[in-house]
């Protein structure tokens, strides 16, 4: 039975991306729990560019640029600050932020409840900005502070996957929180585009062959010296 509604937020975890191979395959560090998650918002990013001809929209292309948003936590865990944001403890225990240090990319997973079943989500390649520092004086009652982590979720470099989700009844659901993020059980085939015409390869989501690896094209217009490929699953 499908969910009619979803609600709640829990079980947030992240995997630091320690390195990425020349083919774009990530290597992950130890999973980090993000307890105390209270809210999450991710908005889709992309463009929709119409091409006009014969006084109508002759062609409409769309680009998937991932998502941008934030997760709100009761507090940002120390492991996230050190392993992903790159902050360092000195010999006296102080935590130091240095402007020359670039945060690592990471994968993030979390889950919602539903009226029929829980639903888990996974975003494969994310990068966060520094959390703000804020507090307020205590009055008659204590209102706990929260910390907001703003981040962007981008396509993976090796296979262009942005996100995955699974219902509680799916086999994948039980495999969501392993030593590395869930890897989809799917294979792809690539077929050459015979007549690209005036399409935009980057908006079409076409691929180019780089050595032995298919990579997403970054061409806004067709380069007649290139062969473009469509990717299909199965």
N, C-alpha and C positions, 0 to 999 in steps of 0.2 A: 504493500500500500504506500503510495507516494505521500510526502508531507504536504499539508495544506498551509502550514506556517512553520517558521523557524524562529528560535529565540535563544538568548543566552550566549555566553562566550567562555570557553575554558580550554584547558589542556594545550596552551600555547608553548611551542618549542621552536628552537632555531638550531641550525647546523652551520657553523662558520665554513666558508669556502676558503681553504688554505692556499690553493693554487688552481690554475686552469691550464690544461695542455694546449699545444699549438692547434689542435683540432677543436678546442673549446670544451673539453670534458673536465668537469670540476672534481677536485679532491676535497673531501669534507673532514672537518675536525670533530671533536666530541660534541654530542648534542647538549644543548643548554636549555633547561626548563625556564619558562617565563611565568612564575606564579603571580597571582593577583591581577590577572587581566580583567579590565572592567568595560572596555569598549573598543571597537575596531571599525574603521571605515576605509574602504579602498574604492577609488573611482577609476573607471576605465579611461585610458589615454589613447588617442589616435586621431586620425584625420579622415575626412570623407571628401574627396575632391572630384567634383563633377566635370566632365568634358562635354562641351556643348557643340552640337552640329545639327544642321537642318532645323534650327530654331527650337531644339529640345535638348534635354539631357541625354546625350548619345551613349555615354559610358559613365559609370559611377564606380570609383575605386575606394577602398577603405584600407587603412593601415592599423595594425595592432601594435601599439607601443607599450603595452603592459598596463600597469596601474600605479596610482599614487595615493597615499593616504597615511594613516597613523594607527597605532595601537596604544591604548592608555593602560598603564600598570600602576599597582599600588606603589611599587618602587622598581627601578631598573636593577636587575641582579648584577653583582660584582663580576661574574663570569662574562656577562655580555659586555660590560665596560672594558674589561681587559682583553678578552679573546676576539672581540669584534671591533669595538671602538678604538682599541689600541692604547688605552690608558695604562700607566705603569705605576706599580707600588715602589716607593723608595725604601731605603734600609730602615726607616723609622715608621713605616706603615702608611705613609700618606699616599694618596692616589693622585697621580699627576697626568694632566691632559696637555699634550704638546701639539702646537699648530702644524708641525711638519709631518705628523703621522696621519695617514689616510686610513679610514675605516675599511674593514674587510667586507666583502659581499657575503651573503648568507641565504639559506633557504629557511622558510618559516611555515609551520603547520599549526592548525588550531581546529576547534570544532564548535558547532552549534547544536543545540537540542532542537527537536521537532515534535510535532504532535504524533507522528508515526515512527520516526527513527532519527537517531543522531546523524549528523553530516560532518565529515571531516574535509578540510581544505589544505592545499599545499601550494605555495608559491616558490618557484625554483631558484630564482636569482634576484636578490633584493639588496638594497643599500640604504642605510639609515643616516640621518643627520643627527647632530648632537642634541641630546635632550635638554630642555630648559631647566633652570633652577628657580624654584618659587616656593614660598610658604606664607603663612599668615599668623597673626597673633591668636592665642587660645582665648576663647570667650567662655560662655557658660557651659558649652559642650564642645567636645573635640571633633573637628572635621578632618579626617585624614587627608594628607596631601596625595596627589597622584602625579605620575610622570608620563608625558606623552612622547612616544617615539615616532617621528615622521619618517617614512621610507617610501622608496619606489620599488616596484616589482617589474622586472624586465624579462624579455625572452632569454632562455638559455642560449649560449653561443653555439653549442654542438648540434642541437636538434630543434631549437626555436620554441620549445615548450615553455609556456608562461605559468600555467597553474593546472592543478588536478583536484578533483573532489570525489568523494565516495560516500555512499550511504551505509548505514550500520549493517544492512543485509548483504553488502558486497564483500567478496573475498578480500579485496584490496584494503578494506577498512581495518582489518586486524594487523596489516603489515605497515601501517602508516608511520609508526614511531620507532624505526629501527636505528641502527648505527649510522645509516645514511638515509636521505629522503627516499620515499617510494619511487621506484623506477617503473614506468608504464610497460606493460607487456604487449607491445605493439611493434610491428615492423613497417617500414616505409619503402615505397618504390618511387622512382623519379623518371618522368617521361618528358622528352624534349618538346618544347612548344614549337609547333611547325610554322605558325604565322603570327608573330607577336603583334603585328600591326602597329597602332599608335598607343598601345597600352603602356602603363607605367609599371615596370617590373617590381619596384619596391612596394607599390600599393597592391599589386596582384599577389604578393607573397611568393614570387618565383625565386628559384635557386640558380646558382652558378656552380660549376665544378672547379674546385680549387685543389689541384693535385688529385688525391683520391677521395676528397671530402666535399660534399655538397654544402654550400653556405648560402644564406639569404642574400639576394642581390641588393645593392644599395643604389642602383641606377633609377633615377627619376624618369628617364626616357630610354627607349630601346636603343642599345648599341648594336648595330648591324653586324659587328665583328664577333659578337658573342652568341653562344647558345644558352637559352634559358630553359629551366626545367620546372614542371609542376610536380608537387609531392602529393602522393596519395597513401593512405593507410591500408594495410592488408597485403 
